[in-house]
Amino acid sequence: MIKIQLVKDLITPNLNKAQKELDLVPKEAYKIFRSHTPIRTGNARSKTRLQGQTIEANYPYATQLDQGSSSQAPDGMTKPTEFYIKKTLDRIFKGR
């Protein structure tokens, strides 16, 4: 018979740290999205909200802005936000 005894748990602290970092991703992604939202009258930024873990751009021309119709955000808002999320998840899960 083989007896296994846990001497020190090295996994749980790492998982807890990763979870804390993951919990911050939606809020930080929202900040990135909103910072890339063009501002002329302020309507688009003021109607961009974080609802739970979902970024809501609640105005009729959100799609056009996201497709780069504004010279202030030629890449839209989603692409920079996705880049941030991918970079952050890579760092969290690869330990960088």
C-alpha positions, 0 to 999 in steps of 0.5 A: 500500500502507498501512503500519500501525505500532503506536505505543502499545498502549492496549487491553491495559492496560485489558483487563488491569485489567478482567480483574483486577477481574473475577477478584475478583467471585466472591469479593466476591459470596460475601462479600455473599451470606454477609453477607446470610445470616440468622444464628440458629444460624450453620448457614446461614452456616457451610454457605455456601461458595465453590466455584470461582466458584459460591456453594453454600448447602448446607443444606435451607432455603436456598431458603426463606431466599433467598425472604425467610422470615427477617426478618433477610434479607427480600430473601434473599441472591441479590437483594443479591448480583445487585445487587452483581454488576450494579453492579460489572460496569457500573462495570468495563465502563463505566469508572466 
